[in-house]
Amino acid sequence: MRDVRSENPGTRQTQSSALGNQGDSVYSHVMSVEEIKKEIAVLSEDERHELNSFLANLEIQTDSDYWSRIRRRLNDPDPNHWIEAKNLITNA
């Protein structure tokens, strides 16, 4: 992963990119969602799978209703509530 220097001139702190080593880095730069999307777009397939797994696990850990909501949606017999795969694609 690449290192990004702090936006504050004269500081010696470094930050890792979004998927970098978090253990020994100091974060003072907040990335916009658009910056994060650009970083993700250049990841390898394996790195995107790793990120996907991380985000899914984060969702599970922070949302106590996650599994019951997933079960409700999967068992919903009303086609009016279904979303076609082509409609899941958003403007990146």
Secondary structure in CASP SS format (residue, H / E / C, confidence):
PFRMAT SS
TARGET T0000
AUTHOR 0000-0000-0000
METHOD secondary structure of the structure
MODEL  1
M C 1.00
R C 1.00
D E 1.00
V E 1.00
R E 1.00
S C 1.00
E C 1.00
N C 1.00
P C 1.00
G C 1.00
T C 1.00
R C 1.00
Q C 1.00
T E 1.00
Q E 1.00
S E 1.00
S C 1.00
A C 1.00
L C 1.00
G C 1.00
N C 1.00
Q C 1.00
G C 1.00
D C 1.00
S C 1.00
V C 1.00
Y C 1.00
S C 1.00
H C 1.00
V C 1.00
M C 1.00
S C 1.00
V H 1.00
E H 1.00
E H 1.00
I H 1.00
K H 1.00
K H 1.00
E H 1.00
I H 1.00
A H 1.00
V C 1.00
L C 1.00
S C 1.00
E H 1.00
D H 1.00
E H 1.00
R H 1.00
H H 1.00
E H 1.00
L H 1.00
N H 1.00
S H 1.00
F H 1.00
L H 1.00
A H 1.00
N H 1.00
L H 1.00
E H 1.00
I H 1.00
Q H 1.00
T H 1.00
D C 1.00
S C 1.00
D C 1.00
Y H 1.00
W H 1.00
S H 1.00
R H 1.00
I H 1.00
R H 1.00
R H 1.00
R H 1.00
L H 1.00
N C 1.00
D C 1.00
P C 1.00
D C 1.00
P H 1.00
N H 1.00
H H 1.00
W C 1.00
I C 1.00
E C 1.00
A H 1.00
K H 1.00
N H 1.00
L C 1.00
I C 1.00
T C 1.00
N C 1.00
A C 1.00
END
